[in-house]
Protein backbone atom coordinates (compact mmCIF):
# COMPACT_ATOMS: atom_id res chain seq x y z
CA UNK A 1 0.00 0.00 0.00
CA UNK A 2 2.82 2.36 0.89
CA UNK A 3 4.53 1.63 -2.42
CA UNK A 4 1.38 2.35 -4.41
CA UNK A 5 0.89 5.68 -2.64
CA UNK A 6 4.52 6.59 -3.28
CA UNK A 7 4.14 5.83 -6.99
CA UNK A 8 0.92 7.84 -7.26
CA UNK A 9 2.44 10.77 -5.42
CA UNK A 10 5.56 10.68 -7.60
CA UNK A 11 3.52 10.63 -10.82
CA UNK A 12 1.27 13.44 -9.63
CA UNK A 13 4.16 15.65 -8.56
CA UNK A 14 6.16 15.02 -11.72
CA UNK A 15 3.16 16.08 -13.80
CA UNK A 16 2.74 19.26 -11.77
CA UNK A 17 6.43 20.16 -12.00
CA UNK A 18 6.58 19.44 -15.75
CA UNK A 19 3.79 21.87 -16.55
CA UNK A 20 5.02 25.27 -17.55
CA UNK A 21 3.35 28.62 -17.63
CA UNK A 22 1.69 29.27 -20.90
CA UNK A 23 1.74 32.79 -22.23
CA UNK A 24 -1.04 33.19 -24.77
CA UNK A 25 -0.20 34.75 -28.15
CA UNK A 26 3.54 34.27 -27.51
CA UNK A 27 5.24 35.05 -30.83
CA UNK A 28 8.54 33.65 -29.50
CA UNK A 29 7.00 30.15 -29.32
CA UNK A 30 5.92 30.48 -32.95
CA UNK A 31 9.44 31.56 -33.87
CA UNK A 32 10.97 28.54 -32.10
CA UNK A 33 8.69 26.11 -33.95
CA UNK A 34 9.36 27.87 -37.25
CA UNK A 35 13.13 27.63 -36.77
CA UNK A 36 12.98 23.97 -35.73
CA UNK A 37 10.31 22.49 -38.02
CA UNK A 38 12.60 19.60 -38.94
CA UNK A 39 13.71 18.87 -35.34
CA UNK A 40 10.76 19.63 -33.09
CA UNK A 41 10.44 18.21 -29.60
CA UNK A 42 7.25 17.49 -27.68
CA UNK A 43 8.06 20.45 -25.44
CA UNK A 44 8.36 22.88 -28.36
CA UNK A 45 5.11 21.70 -29.91
CA UNK A 46 3.30 21.76 -26.56
CA UNK A 47 4.52 25.29 -25.86
CA UNK A 48 3.39 26.39 -29.33
CA UNK A 49 -0.06 24.80 -29.12
CA UNK A 50 -0.58 26.25 -25.67
CA UNK A 51 -0.25 29.81 -27.00
CA UNK A 52 -3.46 29.65 -29.05
CA UNK A 53 -6.27 31.64 -27.46
CA UNK A 54 -9.33 33.67 -28.52
CA UNK A 55 -7.57 36.81 -27.31
CA UNK A 56 -4.96 36.36 -30.07
CA UNK A 57 -7.42 37.39 -32.79
CA UNK A 58 -6.50 41.03 -32.21
CA UNK A 59 -2.79 40.27 -32.55
CA UNK A 60 -2.49 40.17 -36.35
CA UNK A 61 1.19 39.20 -36.45
CA UNK A 62 0.64 36.27 -34.10
CA UNK A 63 -2.61 35.18 -35.78
CA UNK A 64 -1.19 35.07 -39.27
CA UNK A 65 2.17 33.54 -38.45
CA UNK A 66 0.81 30.96 -36.01
CA UNK A 67 -1.79 29.87 -38.58
CA UNK A 68 0.89 29.37 -41.21
CA UNK A 69 3.21 27.54 -38.82
CA UNK A 70 0.34 25.33 -37.63
CA UNK A 71 -0.27 24.20 -41.20
CA UNK A 72 3.46 23.80 -41.84
CA UNK A 73 3.77 21.69 -38.71
CA UNK A 74 0.89 19.41 -39.76
CA UNK A 75 2.65 19.06 -43.11
CA UNK A 76 5.99 18.11 -41.48
CA UNK A 77 5.08 16.01 -38.43
CA UNK A 78 1.39 15.77 -37.52
CA UNK A 79 2.01 12.93 -35.07
CA UNK A 80 3.57 15.26 -32.49
CA UNK A 81 0.36 17.29 -32.24
CA UNK A 82 -1.68 14.19 -31.51
CA UNK A 83 0.80 13.07 -28.83
CA UNK A 84 0.55 16.45 -27.09
CA UNK A 85 -3.24 16.61 -27.34
CA UNK A 86 -3.44 13.02 -26.09
CA UNK A 87 -1.62 14.04 -22.92
CA UNK A 88 -4.52 16.37 -22.13
CA UNK A 89 -2.39 19.42 -21.38
CA UNK A 90 -3.74 21.65 -24.15
CA UNK A 91 -7.05 23.41 -23.63
CA UNK A 92 -7.09 25.31 -26.93
CA UNK A 93 -8.21 22.51 -29.27
CA UNK A 94 -11.31 24.38 -30.45
CA UNK A 95 -9.19 27.37 -31.41
CA UNK A 96 -6.68 25.13 -33.21
CA UNK A 97 -9.53 23.54 -35.19
CA UNK A 98 -10.86 27.02 -36.06
CA UNK A 99 -7.39 28.00 -37.29
CA UNK A 100 -7.26 24.92 -39.51
CA UNK A 101 -10.71 25.71 -40.92
CA UNK A 102 -9.58 29.25 -41.76
CA UNK A 103 -6.11 29.20 -43.33
CA UNK A 104 -4.49 32.51 -44.12
CA UNK A 105 -3.09 31.28 -47.43
CA UNK A 106 -3.29 28.29 -49.75
CA UNK A 107 -1.64 25.07 -48.69
CA UNK A 108 -1.40 21.64 -50.26
CA UNK A 109 -4.47 20.46 -48.39
CA UNK A 110 -4.51 17.04 -50.03
CA UNK A 111 -0.94 16.27 -48.98
CA UNK A 112 -1.51 17.51 -45.43
CA UNK A 113 -4.76 15.56 -45.19
CA UNK A 114 -2.95 12.42 -46.32
CA UNK A 115 -0.17 12.88 -43.76
CA UNK A 116 -2.70 13.38 -40.98
CA UNK A 117 -4.68 10.34 -42.15
CA UNK A 118 -1.52 8.24 -42.01
CA UNK A 119 -0.87 9.01 -38.34
CA UNK A 120 -1.59 5.87 -36.35
CA UNK A 121 -3.88 7.08 -33.63
CA UNK A 122 -7.51 6.55 -32.86
CA UNK A 123 -8.38 9.93 -31.46
CA UNK A 124 -11.47 12.02 -31.76
CA UNK A 125 -9.24 15.06 -32.21
CA UNK A 126 -7.64 13.53 -35.32
CA UNK A 127 -11.08 13.13 -36.90
CA UNK A 128 -11.90 16.74 -36.04
CA UNK A 129 -8.63 17.91 -37.60
CA UNK A 130 -9.40 16.01 -40.80
CA UNK A 131 -12.89 17.55 -40.87
CA UNK A 132 -11.37 21.02 -40.39
CA UNK A 133 -9.05 20.46 -43.36
CA UNK A 134 -12.06 19.35 -45.41
CA UNK A 135 -13.92 22.54 -44.44
CA UNK A 136 -10.92 24.70 -45.39
CA UNK A 137 -10.73 22.92 -48.72
CA UNK A 138 -14.46 23.40 -49.35
CA UNK A 139 -14.06 27.16 -48.77
CA UNK A 140 -11.48 27.15 -51.59
CA UNK A 141 -13.92 25.34 -53.86
CA UNK A 142 -11.80 22.16 -53.77
CA UNK A 143 -12.49 18.63 -52.58
CA UNK A 144 -10.30 16.23 -50.62
CA UNK A 145 -9.85 12.79 -52.14
CA UNK A 146 -10.20 10.27 -49.36
N, C-alpha and C positions, 0 to 999 in steps of 0.2 A: 504494500500500500504506500509506504514511504517513497519507494522508487517511482511509482506511477505519479505521485504528486510532484516529485522532483522533476520528472520529465515534462509534465504539463506546465509547471512553472517556468522551466527553461525555455520551452517553445513559446510560451506567451511573452516572456520578457524579450526574447530575441526578436520577435515580430515587432514589439513596441520600439525597441532600440533601432531596428532597421528602417523604420518609417522616417522619412525626412519631411521637413516643411515643404509645402508646395506653394510657390508663388505663382498665382494665376497670371496669364498673359506675359510670361517671362521670355523675352526675345532671346536671351542668352541660351536657354534650353533648346530653342529652335536652331540657333547657330551651331551648337554642339552636335546636334543630330545631322544637320546639313554637312558639317565638316567630316563626319564619321559614318556616312551612309554605308560604306562597305565594311565597317568594323564596329557596329553598334553592340553595346552591352544591354542587358536587361535593365540596368540602372539608368542608362541614358534614355532608353525608350520610355521607361516608367516616368522619369522626370519630365520628359516631353509631353506625354499623354496627360499628365497631371495638370499641365498649364492651361488646358482648354477650359473655358468658362464663358457663360453668357455675357459677362462684363467685358469680354475681349472684343465684342462686336464694334465698339467705338474706337478700338486701337487698330487702325487700318493696316499699319505695317505688320503688326503681329498677325492679324486675321489673314492677310494675303499670303504671307510667307509661311505661316504654319499650315495653311491649307495645301499649299504646293508641296511642302516637305512631308505632310501626311500622305499624300498620293505617292510621292517618290519613295517613301518608306514602304508602303504597301507593294510597290513595284519591285523593290529590292529584297525585302525580307518580311513578308506578312506574318510569318510564324511567331516572331517576337511579340507582336501586338497581342496575339491570342494568348500567349503565355502570361503576359502582364495582366490582361483583363481576367484571365482565369484565376489569378491570385487574389482577385477581389479588392485590390488597393486603389482602383481608379473609379471615381464617381462621376466622370464626365462622358460616359458612353453615349448618352443621347446627343450631346454636342458634337462628338466625333462623328456620329452617324449623319447629323445635319451637315457637317463640313463635307463629308463624302458625297452627299446628295447635291451639294452646291459647289462644284469645283470652280476655281477662279480662272482656269484656262483649260484648254483641251489636253487630254491625256490619252494614252493608248488603253482605253477602258477594257477592251477585249483581253489584252495581255494581262492587265492587272487582275481582272476577274478570273482568268485562268490560274494565275499564281495563287490567288486566295482560295480558289476551289481545290487546288492541289494540297493545301495545308491539311495535314492529318489531325483533325480535331473535330469532335462532335459538340460544338458549342452553339448555343442560341445566338450569341453575338456574331459568330461567323456568318450565319444565315442572314442576320440583319445587315451586316456589311455588304454581302452580296446583293441584297435587295437595294441598298443605298446606291451601289454602283449601277444597278439596272435603272434606277430612277434618274440618276445623273445622265446616263446614256439616252434615256427616253427624252429628256429635256433638249438634247442635242439633235433629236430626230433620228437617232440610231437605235439599233437593237443588238443585244448581246446574244451570241450563239452559245447555247449551253451544251 
